[in-house]
Amino acid sequence: MYLLLRRSIFVGLIAFFSFNLFAQDLLQERIRKIDNRKRSVYIDQGIIHNGGENRTSTVKAIRQSYSSDRGYERLVFDFTTDELPRIYGHISKSDRRLYLDFFRTSISDGIDSFGNSQYVDSINFFPIEQGDVSVEVVFKRNVNVEVFYLDGPGRLVVDIKP
């Protein structure tokens, strides 16, 4: 009886610790709230969000510019509303990608290419559900990004540098 109890406890502890071993450690991923102004704080990995209201919007354009004087490239997602919809994102250093989820948002038909980029290989759009869109920004190499927003009209700004 005593031997059976010890084995049961041992098996229970092994199961408990093995599940914890394979769980995602969110403490390793830094979670940042997107700010409403440029702060020149660049990151290469982590989770971002704007904590915004769940408002309906449309991405009407993506603009791109490069400034060798400033040392970064800028992507701007223009929205039809004065404020941004709810946004969550993940910057993955290992995948060389920025993933953005725009909730209750659609994409205008005229959006395709934004021009020649120093750091961005492609931008891909994927519908998640009815009214939600996921955007994948694929980088040509490992980069650091700063993400912030501007209101009136709503714009999500992504500054990219090596």
C-alpha positions as CSV (number, residue, x, y, z in Angstrom):
1,M,0.0,0.0,0.0
2,Y,2.8,2.4,1.0
3,L,4.7,1.6,-2.3
4,L,1.6,2.2,-4.4
5,L,1.0,5.6,-2.7
6,R,4.7,6.6,-3.4
7,R,4.4,5.6,-7.0
8,S,1.1,7.6,-7.4
9,I,2.7,10.7,-5.9
10,F,5.8,10.2,-8.1
11,V,3.7,9.8,-11.3
12,G,1.6,12.8,-10.3
13,L,4.7,15.0,-9.8
14,I,6.2,13.9,-13.1
15,A,3.0,14.7,-14.9
16,F,2.7,18.1,-13.2
17,F,6.2,19.2,-14.0
18,S,6.2,17.9,-17.5
19,F,3.1,20.0,-18.4
20,N,4.8,23.1,-16.9
21,L,7.9,22.3,-19.0
22,F,6.0,22.5,-22.3
23,A,3.8,25.6,-21.4
24,Q,4.6,28.9,-23.1
25,D,6.5,31.2,-20.8
26,L,4.8,34.6,-21.3
27,L,7.2,36.1,-18.9
28,Q,9.9,35.7,-21.5
29,E,7.8,37.8,-24.0
30,R,7.7,41.4,-23.2
31,I,4.2,42.9,-23.6
32,R,4.1,46.6,-24.5
33,K,1.3,49.0,-25.1
34,I,1.6,51.0,-28.3
35,D,2.2,54.6,-27.5
36,N,0.6,57.6,-29.2
37,R,4.0,59.3,-30.0
38,K,7.4,58.4,-31.2
39,R,9.8,57.6,-28.4
40,S,12.8,56.1,-30.3
41,V,12.5,52.8,-28.4
42,Y,13.2,50.0,-30.9
43,I,12.6,46.3,-30.1
44,D,13.3,43.1,-32.0
45,Q,10.8,40.8,-30.3
46,G,7.7,40.8,-28.1
47,I,4.0,41.4,-28.0
48,I,2.3,44.7,-28.6
49,H,-1.2,46.0,-28.2
50,N,-3.0,49.3,-28.3
51,G,-5.7,48.5,-25.7
52,G,-8.1,50.3,-28.0
53,E,-11.9,50.1,-28.2
54,N,-13.4,47.5,-30.5
55,R,-14.4,50.0,-33.2
56,T,-15.0,49.2,-36.9
57,S,-12.5,50.6,-39.4
58,T,-10.9,50.0,-42.8
59,V,-7.2,50.1,-43.8
60,K,-7.4,52.5,-46.7
61,A,-3.6,52.7,-47.6
62,I,-0.1,51.6,-46.6
63,R,2.6,54.2,-47.2
64,Q,6.3,53.6,-47.1
65,S,9.3,56.0,-46.9
66,Y,13.0,55.6,-46.3
67,S,15.3,58.3,-44.8
68,S,19.0,57.6,-44.8
69,D,19.5,60.8,-42.7
70,R,17.3,59.4,-39.9
71,G,18.5,55.9,-40.4
72,Y,15.1,54.1,-40.6
73,E,12.3,53.1,-42.9
74,R,8.7,54.0,-42.1
75,L,5.5,52.1,-42.8
76,V,2.2,53.9,-42.2
77,F,-1.1,52.0,-42.1
78,D,-3.8,54.6,-42.8
79,F,-7.3,53.9,-41.4
80,T,-10.7,55.5,-42.3
81,T,-11.5,56.3,-38.7
82,D,-10.1,59.1,-36.5
83,E,-8.9,56.5,-34.0
84,L,-7.4,53.0,-34.4
85,P,-9.3,49.8,-34.1
86,R,-8.2,47.3,-31.5
87,I,-4.7,46.0,-32.5
88,Y,-2.6,43.1,-31.2
89,G,0.8,42.2,-32.6
90,H,3.8,40.0,-32.2
91,I,7.4,40.8,-33.3
92,S,9.3,37.6,-34.0
93,K,13.1,37.9,-34.3
94,S,13.5,34.3,-35.3
95,D,10.9,34.5,-38.1
96,R,11.9,38.0,-39.2
97,R,8.2,39.0,-39.1
98,L,5.8,41.4,-37.6
99,Y,2.3,40.0,-37.1
100,L,-0.5,42.4,-36.6
101,D,-4.2,41.6,-35.9
102,F,-6.7,44.4,-36.7
103,F,-10.1,43.6,-35.1
104,R,-13.4,44.7,-36.8
105,T,-11.3,46.0,-39.7
106,S,-11.4,45.4,-43.4
107,I,-8.9,46.2,-46.2
108,S,-9.6,48.5,-49.1
109,D,-9.6,47.0,-52.5
110,G,-6.9,49.3,-53.8
111,I,-4.2,48.1,-51.5
112,D,-1.5,46.1,-53.2
113,S,2.2,47.1,-53.3
114,F,3.7,50.1,-51.5
115,G,7.0,50.4,-53.5
116,N,10.6,49.5,-53.1
117,S,11.7,48.8,-49.5
118,Q,15.1,48.6,-47.8
119,Y,13.9,46.2,-45.1
120,V,10.4,44.8,-46.0
121,D,10.2,41.8,-48.3
122,S,6.4,41.6,-48.4
123,I,3.2,42.5,-46.6
124,N,0.5,39.7,-46.6
125,F,-3.1,40.0,-45.5
126,F,-5.1,37.1,-44.1
127,P,-8.8,37.3,-43.1
128,I,-9.1,35.8,-39.6
129,E,-12.9,35.9,-39.2
130,Q,-15.7,38.0,-40.5
131,G,-14.4,41.6,-40.0
132,D,-11.0,40.8,-38.6
133,V,-7.7,40.9,-40.6
134,S,-4.2,39.6,-39.8
135,V,-1.3,41.3,-41.4
136,E,2.2,39.7,-41.8
137,V,5.1,42.0,-42.5
138,V,8.0,39.9,-43.7
139,F,11.4,41.5,-43.3
140,K,14.5,40.9,-45.5
141,R,16.8,40.5,-42.5
142,N,16.7,40.9,-38.7
143,V,15.5,44.4,-37.8
144,N,14.4,46.5,-34.8
145,V,11.0,48.2,-34.9
146,E,9.2,51.0,-33.1
147,V,5.4,50.9,-33.3
148,F,3.3,53.9,-32.4
149,Y,0.0,55.5,-33.5
150,L,-1.4,58.9,-34.4
151,D,-5.1,60.0,-34.2
152,G,-7.2,62.2,-36.5
153,P,-7.1,60.3,-38.9
154,G,-6.0,57.0,-37.3
155,R,-2.6,55.8,-38.4
156,L,-0.4,53.0,-37.2
157,V,3.3,53.8,-37.7
158,V,6.1,51.2,-37.9
159,D,9.6,52.6,-37.9
160,I,12.2,49.9,-39.0
161,K,16.0,50.0,-38.7
162,P,18.7,47.4,-38.7
